[in-house]
Amino acid sequence: MTNGRTIGTAALGDGGPEVGVQGLGCMGMSFAYGPADADASRATLERALELGVTLFDTADAYGAGDNERFLAPFFGAHRDEVVVATKFALAIPPDDPARRVIRNDAPYIRQAVEASLKRLDVDVIDLYYMHRRDVNVPIEETVGVMAELVREGKVKQLGLSEVTAGELRAAHGVHPIAAVQSEWSLFSRDIEAKVVPAARELGVTLVPYSPLGRGFLTGSFADADRDLTADDFRRRMPRFTGGNAAANAALLEPLRTVAVAHEASLGQIALAWVHQRAEVHGLPVVPIPGTRRPARVEENTAATRITLTEEELALLDPVAEKVAGPRYADMTFTSAGRE
């Protein structure tokens, strides 16, 4: 299908700025998905902006700060055109760089924001997320510190990632929350039960990460152990190996049927489904599929112009309930694990 040069927009939070209705997840450009080509990644960033993508998502934990450093020149060259989103909470112990420890305490947040500002080489972070929830720290305290960052001019808007509906409401009572980032795709729909209704009620934008099921919904791999490099973290995710992978690969057949009807790719149908959640649930939805290739970002943004019929949506609807395996080996770090 023909790639257009622009995409629509959506509000980032109640009364917040307009951003491209599809963002870009930048993690894979320097972390998690095996070797990356820096030149191709830089070209992808530029092409995404040309197509109307303005929300660029990173985190301090991606490559122990390397992802933020990689993005800094691009942000500097286009500072007035982009919305910079980054996250704190996954601390890296100095004696064990492979581990991540969840921290939501005030000293850590203040240390983290200063470090991110320096790595990103920006004066203010447009959207600052709590990456994961430390249940030992009241969320009101965490958001209270984040609100101080807004008052100090270091952060413009606040976001939360993988929080329950109750945690979102408690946080919003302290300071307006612009966005909630959680996994949401044809394979992962647990947030629809409680988190999405709470976000709609509070005027919070949903930012789905992994809307392509970490690439599985595109058909680009069928078994992580067989198809992916040894350093790809998807090899540690239950859905993508062994019997689970085989069972889940069979679930792509309805996507193939719909893709043929639209002369589209599997990934475009998966993304179109996520985009139509905005209409189905009545709130802004800005998915952030990740890619490291300009051609792929063209393909992904073209999905914003695909409208699935009621019959096609009904065909895709049963997929999630048939998925084998949880989205993480340890679900306690997700909203579904605490809801």
N, C-alpha and C positions, 0 to 999 in steps of 0.2 A: 504494500500500500504506500501511498505517497507521504513523505515526511513533510510536515509543515514547519514553519520557522518560528511560530509563537505558540504559547500555551495560555490558558486562562489564569485567573488569580483567585485567591481565597484569603480571607482575613486570618491573621495570626492572633487569636484571642479576641475577646469581646472588645471591639473598638480599636483593635491593634492594626498594624500596618498590613497592606496587601502584599502577599508573596506569590510567586508562581505556584500553581495548584499542584505541581509536582516538584519535590526537592531532590537533592542528590546526597546520598550517603557516601561519605568519603573514606570510611574505615579501610576498605580493601586496597586503597592506594598505597598503604604502607604497613598493613597488618592483617593477619588472620587467614587470608585466602591464597597463600602461596606467593611466589615471586611476582613482582609488578614492574612494569616499564614506566619509569618516571616521566619520560617524554610523552608517552601515550596518555598518562594520567593528566598531565598538564593540558594536553590538547582536549581531553574530555571535559575538564573544568571550563575551558574557554567556549567549547561548543555548547555545553549546557547553558551557559549564560546567554549565548546568542539565541538559544531556543526559548528563553523566557524563564529558565530555572533561576531562582534568586535565593532560596534557602539551602545553605550548604552545611552539612552536619558532620561534626567530628566529636572527639572526646579526649581528655588528657590521658586516658588509659590506652588509647590506640597506639601501639608501638612505643609505650612509655614516653609520650610526648612527641614522637617523631611525626605523627600525622598532623598535628597542629603546626609544627615547624615547616612541614612540606607545603601546607596550604597558605602560609603567611605571605609569600610573594604574590600569589594570586589575589588574596584579599587586599593587599596593599595597592595593587594596580587597579582594583575595581571597588574600592571601599564604599563609595556612595551607591553602588548598584546591587550589593549583596547583603544578605542577612546571615551573620555569623552565629552559628549555634554550636556550643560545646558543652561538656558535662564534667562533673566531679563526682566522686564517691568511691571509685575503685582504686584504692591506694596500693602501691607496689612496695612491699617490704624490701629494704636495701639488701638483706641477706638472702632473699629468694625472689629474684626478678620474674619468675614464672608465675608466682602467686598473685592474687588480687584479694585485698581485704576491704570490706565495705566500711566506710567511715562517713558519718553525717555530722560530726561534732564541729563546733564553731572554730577552734584553732585550725583544724584541717581544711575547712571550707575557705578560710581566709588565706591560708597558704596556697591552696589549689587555685583560687581565682587569680592571685598575683602571678603564679607560674604560668597559667594559661594566657593571661594578658601579654606577658613577656614573649612566650613562644609564638603567639599569633601576631605579635607586633601591632596590636590595636589599642586604642585608648578606652574602648568600651566593648563589652560582649553583648550582642544584640539579644540573644536568647540563651540563658544559662540554666541547664538542667541538673537536677539531682539524678544521677545515673541509676543508682539502686538504693533501696531503702534499708537502713540499719534500724531494726525494730527495737533496739535498746536505747535509741534516742527519740524522744517524742517528735513527731513530724512538725509540730508547732514550733519547736525550738529551731529545728533545721531551717524551716522557711522563714522564721524570724531573722536569722542571720542572713539568709539570701535577700530578704527585704532591705536589710541594712545596706547591702551592696548596691541595690537600686538607688537608695537615697544618697549614697556616696558617689553615684555616677559611674560606677564600674560595670554595671549591668543594666540593660534596658527592660527586659522581660524575663519572667521566670517560667521554667518548665519542670515537669516531673516525668520520670520514666519508670514503668512497671509498678505503678501504685494501684491500690484497691480503690473502690468508689469511696469508702469511708475515709481513707487517707487523703484522697483528693479533696473531699469536702472540708476536712479539718485544715488542710493546707490553704485552701481558698479563703477560709475564714480569717487567716492571718494576712495574706496578701493575694491579690488576683493572680491566678495561674493562667498563662497564655496557652500552654500546650501540654498535652500528655503524649508521651512517646511509648508505644507498646507494640509488640509483634501483632500484626493483623494481616491475614491473608486467607486464601481459600483453604489452607491447611491449619490455620490458627485463628479461632474465632471466640476464644473464651472471654475476651473483654466485652463482647456484645451483651452479656447478661446484666452486668452492673456498671462497669466503668463507662461505657459509651453513654448510657442514659444519664449518668451523673455529669459527664462532660457537656452533654447537650443542655442540661438544666443550668449549668454554671457559665455557659458561653465559652467553653474551652475547646480549642482546636485539637483534633486527633492527628497525630503524626505517626502513621504506621511504619515501623521498621521491618525489614525482611518481607516486604509485600510479595516478593517472588519466591518465598519459601527458601531463602538462601541459595537461590538458583535452581533448586530442584524442580520448581514449577515451570521452568523454561525448557526442561528436558536436556539441559546441558550436561548433566551427569545423572547416573541411575544408582550407583553404589559408591559411597565415598571411599571405602577401602580400595576399590579397584580403579576408580577413575580420577582420584585427586592426589595431589602430592603429599608427601609425608608430613609437611609442616602446615597443612590446611586444617584448621580447627574443626571443620565439619566432620572430620573423621571421628570426633569424640561426641557427636550428637546422635542420640538414639534413633532418630527417624531415618538416618541416611546410611545405615550399615546393616548387613545381614538380612534376616527375614523381613525386618521392618522396611528396609529399602525396596525389596522386591514387591512387597504388598503395596507400598505407596506409589511405586512407579506405575502400577496398574490403574491407579486412581486418576491418571492423567488423560485417560481416554475421553471423558466428556469435554475436557479442554480442547483436545484435538478436533472433536466434532464441531465445536463452536469456532475454533480458529479457521477451519476450512471454510465455514460459511462467511467469515469476514475477510478472507484472504489475509489473515494476520498470523503472527507467531503465537506460540503458547504463552510466552511472557506477556505479550500485549493483552491477551484475554485475561490473564491473571491480574494485571494492573488495572484494566478497565473495570473488572469486578470490584477492586478496592476503591477506585474512584467513585463508583456508583453507590458505595456505602454512604456517601454524603447525602444523596437524595433519599436513600432508604431510611437513614436514621436521623436526618434533619440537623446536621452539624457540619462545619468545615472539616474536610479530610485532606491532608497533604502528605501523601506517601513519599518516602525517601529511598527508592531503590538505589542500590549501589552498583557502580560499574567503573571500569578503567579504560573503556574504549569509546571514542566519539561515535562510532556507528551504533553502538548499543544505546547510548543516551538519546540518539535520534529515534531509534525504535521505541524506547520507553516513553518518550514524550508524545509520540504519535498515538500511544494508547489512550491519551486523554480525549481523543476525538472518536473513540469507539463507544457506541451505546449498545448495550446488550438488551435483547428483548426479554419480556417476562418469561417466555418459554425457555430461553437460554439460561436465565438466572435460576429457574426451577431445576434445570438439568445440572447446574453446578452446585446447587444448594446442599445436597447430601454429602459432598466430598469430605468436608471437615470431620464429620462424625465417624468416618471410616478410617481416618489416619491412624497408622500404627506407630506407637511410641510417643513419649512426651517431647516437647520442643527443647527441653534441656534435661540433662541427667539429674540435676538438682533443681526442682521447681520452686523451692522455698525462696529463691531470689526473684521470683516473678509475682505479679499481682494474683495470678491464678493459684499460686501456691499458698496464698494467705487469705484469699477471698472467702 
